[in-house]
Amino acid sequence: MRGVWGLLFALLGGCQADASTLEQEVTTNLAKQDYRLIVIAGRGEFAPGIAAEQQAETKGRCGVRYLDGLGDVIRPGQQEIHAKLSAYASEYNQRMVTHCPSASGADKQ
């Protein structure tokens, strides 16, 4: 939980903190071989930054995780935080998806 608050403060602090926090999280998770994508909590578990037609395959291949504060319910006064978290998740997912293991039996062309 402490990490989530740190992430929120970094996101609210500006673009430079956002970029360094993003790079740090990607690097840390790659070192742990944790390729899970960030999804918006809700019925559809939408992964920001991933094309609609690639959602199911990519989430199945990479796995998913949730980011506290990023759900499909936006309370009054939280629009800015939600938008920043969504943008962060989108950029994170676009970077992480390139590192996910290939689907078993699929050949890269």
Steps between C-alpha positions, in 0.01 A plus 500: 500500500789733575623462142162601361504829690854567382390435144202734539721779637751449220226510238357817645847654527553543128626342183863450606402308813249307292763392246757397762238313704383319188854400400575386855187286520558342157864422588408357841224281360716375213768398751232298685371361168161654586351582161144562617313786338307761697125470447214727597300321768145432394295260294718508192850525651612733220878539459572863399742536210415161346290488182147367552551205265817399690361524854411133562815350347733751661346477847512121478865505395624766743263469794325787674518703818307789647614848595324641807288797401460390138151363455196553285332712771628857514390698804448877485829683532709200394488555124853642481652221710313238297619654172863500619478142626343393171775674299764338722341156451485554124869589473600221740300240305644612166851456636433174686315321218821487295659287775215253555574138413377389158181299485588130513535355153484838327781595267616857456502605137 
